[in-house]
Amino acid sequence: MKNNRHIWQTSRFKIELTQPKIMGIVNVTPDSFSDGGKHHNTHKALAHCETLINQGADILDIGGESTRPGSPTVALDEELARVVPVVREAVKLGVPISVDTYKSDVMKAVLDLGADIINDIWALRQPGASDVIAAHPTCGVCLMHMHRDPQTMQTEPMTGDVLSQIKDFLADVASKLCARGVMQERIVLDAGPGFGKTIEQNFMLLACQKDLLELGYPWLAAWSRKSSLGAITGQPVELRMLASVSAALIAVERGARIVRVHDVAETAEALKIWKAGTQNKVTL
């Protein structure tokens, strides 16, 4: 299957993917594994949005529920209270707004406010989620592979041929969404490093990322500050910036079109060097 891998159609924007794009993470949560509590009110979250844009973020990804291993679920009303006020203002900032959620009611609420993308760790498998996306005329969606659920995914990680399982899963959920009338240009895929995979499996997915691109969709890489990076470097989460940037660059070199990161300024600088080193023309 072939797809237009240079455009991501979203609610308000056709995102050009000929060059890799940076998706900056905005956690409106008290308990995210990396920066929980830092932006846990509307004012702080919006200030962080503006900072990330100034640092080079092309897309903002706003989330109101932590999905770190073992994290508890958040009630619908609480997630809406965290996310909706931020999205209502963030859509005025002039960049595509993604919302990291798996709840159909949250999806509908933020899309009604003008959000551009739904980033779903469950790949629309929760009740009503695929209905919301199929009913929307143009919103973008990122479908991620997750083994089991956030509460159990690392207690019983994947076994067997991980690459084939992930490929088959993502091909299936994307195909089912297209069968409901969603254009391929609206869909991006994510292998879900850290979501039910061992350290070895995570790095195998990075090594074999080009094989996953055979599915024909643009690829989103979300390695920022993950525990697998800490396992290799020995660094705690707050000192994983260099490892995160390195993983993002490897992912881009192997075909990722979007990198989802906490450290936007550093990633933007690294991508400038990557671009200069892979093209014949340097613009000063």
Buried (B, 14 or more C-beta within 10 A) or exposed (E): EEBBBBBBBBBBBBBEBEEBBBBBBBBBBEBBBBBBEBBBEBEBBBEBBEBBBEBBBBBBBBBBBBBBBEBEBBEBEEBBBBBBBBBBBBBEBEBBBBBBBBBBBBBBBBBEBBBBBBBBBBBBBBEEBBBBBBEBEBBBBBBBBBBBEBEEBBEEBBEEEBBEBBBEBBBEBBEBBBEEEBEBBBBBBBBBBBBBBBBEBBBBBBEBBEBBBEBBBBBBBBBBBBBBBBBBEEBEBEEBBBBBBBBBBBBBEBBBBBBBBBBBBBBBBBBEEBBEEEEEEEEE
